[in-house]
Amino acid sequence: MQAPKTHKLFIDGKFPRSESGRVMPSRTARGEPLALVSQASRKDLRDAVEAARRAQAGWAGASGYLRGQIMYRVAEMLDARRAELQGVLTELGANEEAGKRTAGSPKRANIGKLGRGAPSRTKRGTSAGSSAAGWSPRASVDEAIDLVIHLAGWCDKHVQVLGSVNPVAGPYWNVTTPEAMGVCVAAPWGRNPLVDVVVLGLTPLIAGNAAVVLVRPESALLATPLAEVLATSDVPSGVVNVLTGMHAELLPVAAAHRDVDLVVAGAIPAELEMMVRSGVAENVKRVHVEDPLVSRASPVSRATAVIRASVEMKTVWHPALA
């Protein structure tokens, strides 16, 4: 008899259990126990934000060339664990298909339970291990690796692409340049879990942000392989922290947290988005929530929108020499 593996959190380069001691069971499409997943609490979120804040200045101070090298190393490590990631995605795809067959009603579920959105109809010909949204495990891993390589190229180019020299009436140089927002909380939400984690969780890194990635229970088995890739890819401790838990529990706390500078999320349910926007009303932090139609666009275009959302523009005036 094999003991189910307990998947832990990833905070500040370490793999702790949840301070609350809570775990969530993960089962196969046939209902068999597969693993136990740590369920993050508010205290775990606070610890992750503090770790991200400590690491962010050093990460932003690194050259874009160095950040690009590290991001490319992440792509190499993802490629090295291709078989494992495909196996996890196959299991997640099979569970999704089983959930659709037993859903019974297309109405949206209560986000207070698992934070799951409304199930969609299954297309004809969709096999187990693939999604009605059109992704397969192999294609998903390929797409995620390609996207990380694409992001590596952005690290030393986003300043030139987004920045500008502005024409002004006077003897001045007027230059606008992008700077990292700071600490970002990312909440992937979509049918292609690995690509969604890369688009929303890793894209803010290219500008020098640190990230706390909240992985949904439905995709929790991806959290440990992703964290192990980050832990062995020269990414400094605390730059990326990975938590598994309920979005409905953690996202409103992140929105109200005064040391979080940005919240990026997939096409979350309207009720959850309202909770997030209500939480940021007092501290006025930036929120980027993908439109459901945008969430079906190419990963590159989605990542480009996240890059723009994860920077603030700084304009400098300087006297021009005669």
Rosetta blueprint (number, residue, H / E / L):
1 M L
2 Q L
3 A L
4 P L
5 K E
6 T E
7 H E
8 K L
9 L L
10 F E
11 I E
12 D L
13 G L
14 K E
15 F L
16 P L
17 R L
18 S L
19 E L
20 S L
21 G L
22 R L
23 V E
24 M E
25 P E
26 S E
27 R E
28 T L
29 A L
30 R L
31 G L
32 E L
33 P E
34 L E
35 A E
36 L E
37 V E
38 S E
39 Q L
40 A L
41 S L
42 R H
43 K H
44 D H
45 L H
46 R H
47 D H
48 A H
49 V H
50 E H
51 A H
52 A H
53 R H
54 R H
55 A H
56 Q H
57 A H
58 G H
59 W H
60 A H
61 G H
62 A L
63 S L
64 G H
65 Y H
66 L H
67 R H
68 G H
69 Q H
70 I H
71 M H
72 Y H
73 R H
74 V H
75 A H
76 E H
77 M H
78 L H
79 D H
80 A H
81 R L
82 R H
83 A H
84 E H
85 L H
86 Q H
87 G H
88 V H
89 L H
90 T H
91 E H
92 L H
93 G H
94 A H
95 N H
96 E H
97 E H
98 A H
99 G H
100 K H
101 R H
102 T L
103 A L
104 G L
105 S L
106 P L
107 K L
108 R L
109 A L
110 N L
111 I L
112 G L
113 K L
114 L L
115 G L
116 R L
117 G L
118 A L
119 P L
120 S L
121 R L
122 T L
123 K L
124 R L
125 G L
126 T L
127 S L
128 A L
129 G L
130 S L
131 S L
132 A L
133 A L
134 G L
135 W L
136 S L
137 P H
138 R H
139 A H
140 S H
141 V H
142 D H
143 E H
144 A H
145 I H
146 D H
147 L H
148 V H
149 I H
150 H H
151 L H
152 A H
153 G H
154 W H
155 C L
156 D L
157 K L
158 H H
159 V H
160 Q H
161 V H
162 L H
163 G L
164 S E
165 V E
166 N L
167 P L
168 V L
169 A L
170 G L
171 P L
172 Y E
173 W E
174 N E
175 V E
176 T E
177 T E
178 P E
179 E E
180 A E
181 M L
182 G L
183 V E
184 C E
185 V E
186 A E
187 A E
188 P L
189 W L
190 G L
191 R L
192 N L
193 P H
194 L H
195 V H
196 D H
197 V H
198 V H
199 V H
200 L H
201 G H
202 L H
203 T H
204 P H
205 L H
206 I H
207 A H
208 G L
209 N L
210 A E
211 A E
212 V E
213 V E
214 L E
215 V E
216 R L
217 P H
218 E H
219 S H
220 A H
221 L H
222 L H
223 A H
224 T H
225 P H
226 L H
227 A H
228 E H
229 V H
230 L H
231 A H
232 T L
233 S L
234 D L
235 V L
236 P L
237 S L
238 G L
239 V L
240 V E
241 N E
242 V E
243 L E
244 T E
245 G L
246 M L
247 H H
248 A H
249 E H
250 L H
251 L H
252 P H
253 V H
254 A H
255 A H
256 A H
257 H L
258 R L
259 D L
260 V L
261 D L
262 L E
263 V E
264 V E
265 A E
266 G L
267 A L
268 I L
269 P L
270 A H
271 E H
272 L H
273 E H
274 M H
275 M H
276 V H
277 R H
278 S H
279 G H
280 V L
281 A L
282 E L
283 N L
284 V L
285 K L
286 R E
287 V E
288 H E
289 V E
290 E L
291 D L
292 P L
293 L L
294 V H
295 S H
296 R H
297 A L
298 S L
299 P H
300 V H
301 S H
302 R H
303 A H
304 T H
305 A H
306 V H
307 I H
308 R H
309 A H
310 S L
311 V E
312 E E
313 M E
314 K E
315 T E
316 V E
317 W E
318 H E
319 P E
320 A L
321 L L
322 A L
